[in-house]
């Protein structure tokens, strides 16, 4: 999976802290992140920090960091590295346990002319509906596919594949447990890249010509 194909990266972390403290810190670091992007002239990228509650775990709070492209295209490599470094710095400053639990998701944007889904799956594909419904709403095509996973030995939670114009979009979400704080972004991003590579391959067969 090409490192430069990432259009979005999102991470959720479970932290042992109070909501008031987390809100105060996130408000402070939100301004810091945008200042860093301006200072380093990082173009085409945006950082969003949010907080929330962890369902069923009253003692924990959720930290949400989203690194996004400002357009529907991959984040420039330099900008992504600066954004990752900035968010990792924020996570280090938040403190908490030496090990973290949570989940991470990456969206990869690939050229459809260079990459294809493995296993012979092609998108879009025709989608069969009841004849009466089809007459009323029109013919349908399946533009995307979402797969959920349980008890995955590699931590995979879901994979979503879709076609948008000339691009193949692949979203991979993984869960992690007891990940080291100092490299949580790097490790989880590399994990989504490696898992994403299980679903796509380079090369696309040419259409037969007469």
N, C-alpha and C positions, 0 to 999 in steps of 0.2 A: 504494500500500500504506500504510494508516494507520500513522503512527509509533507510536501507542499500542497497537498490536496485538501487540507482541513479547512472547512468553512465555518465550523463552530465547535467549541469544546465547552462542556458544562460539567461541574462537579458539585455534589452534595456531600457535606461532612457533618457527622454527628459530634457535637461538642458538649462537654460537661461545663455549663456556665449558666448564668441567669439571662433571661430575655433582655432585661434593662442594660446589662453590660454589653451584650452582643449587639444590640441596637446602637449603642453609643459608639462602639468600635467600628462597626460597619459604616456608620455615617461618616466617621473620620476617614476611614480607608477608601471609601468611595471617591472622595475628593482627591485623595492621594493618587489613586490609580489614574484618574483622568489627567492629573497634573503630570504624571510620569509619561503618559502617552504624548502629551503636548511637548514636554521637554525633549523627548527623544525623537520627535517628529515621526511618530509611528502612524502611518496612514492605513486606512482601510480596515481598522479594527476598533472594537468598542468593548469595554468591560462593565459588567453589571454585577453588583453585589446585593444580596437579599438575605433575609432571615426568615425562619419559620419554626414550627414545632415538629417534633418527631412523634408520630402516632404511636400511642401505647407506651411511651417512655417519657414520663413527666420530668425526669431529672436531666434530660438532654434537650438541646436546641439545635436547629438545622442552620448551617451556613451554606449559602448558595452562591457560587461564582460562575458567571457566564462570559465566555470570551467569544465574541461574534464578529463576523465580517459585516462591514457596513453596506455591502451589496451582495447579491446572490452569486458570489464567486469565492474561490479560496482566499483565505487571509494571506497577505504577503508574508513570506517566510521570516523576514527580519522583524516585522511587526508582531507576528505570533510569538516569536521567542522573547521579545521584550514584554509582551502581555503575560506570558507564562511566568517569567521571572518576577514580574511585579505581583501577580496573584500569589505565587509561592511565598514571597516576602510577607504578604499580608497574613497568610496562613501561619507562617513562623511566628509572627508577632501576636497572633490571637492566643497562642499558648495552648494549654490543655494537656491531654495525655500524649505520651511519646508515640502511641499507636492510634490510628484513626480507622473508623468504619464509615462506609458511605457507598455512593455509586457515582459513576462517571459516564458521560456520553460524548461521542464525537460524531460529527457529520462530515463525510468526505464527498467531494464533488469531483467526478471523473468525466473525462471526455468519452462519450459513447462510442466514438470511432476508434478508440484505443483500448477500451476495457469492456468486458462482458461478464455477465453472471455465470458462475460455474453450474454445471449440471444440466446445461441446455435450456435453462429458463430464459425466456425472452420477454421483455416488457417494452411497450405495452402489448397485451394479448387480448383476443376477443373474449368476451364474457357472456355466457349464455344465461338468459333470463326467461321467465315464463312468457309465452308468445303474446298473451293479452297485455301484459305489462310492457313488453318491448314495443308493441304497436302504439302504446300510449306515451311512453317517455323517449323512445328511440333506441337505436343500437348502442350497446355499452362496450367499453374496453377497460381492461384492468391496467391501471397506470402504475400501481404500486402494490407492495406486499409487505405485511408486518408479521414477524414470527416471534412468539414468546417462548421462553425456555425455563424449565424448572430443574433444579438440582444439577445445573451445569458444572462439570468438573473444572471448567476454565472461568467460571464466574459470569458467563454470558446471561443477560436478562432478556434482551430483545434485540432483534435486527430488523431494520426497515429498509426496503429497497424501492426506489421509484425512479421514473424517467421524467425529466423536465427539459423539454426541447431536445437539444443535442447533448444533454448531460445525464449521467447516471449518478443518482444521489444514494449514498449508503450511510445509514445511521446505526451505530453500535453502542449499546449500553451494557456496562458491566457493574457488578457489585464487588466490593472489596472489604476485607476485614483485617484489622491490625496492620495497616500499611504504615510505613515509617513516615513521619511528618516531613522530614527534610527533602524527600523526593516523591511526594505523593502525586504531584501533577505529572512529572516526567514518567513515572511508572505506569500510571493509569492511562495516559495518552498512548504510550507505546503498547500497552495491552490492547487498547481498542484498535490500533493499527494492525497488530498481528492477527487479531480475530477477524478484522475486516478483510484481510488478505485471504481468508478461508472461503470467502463468498464470491470473490471476483478474480479474474485473470486477465492478463494482457492479451491483446490480439483480438481481431474480430473478422470472421469469415467474409470474404467479398461476395456480393450478390452475383449469381450466375449471369453471364451475358450471352446473348444470342449470337 
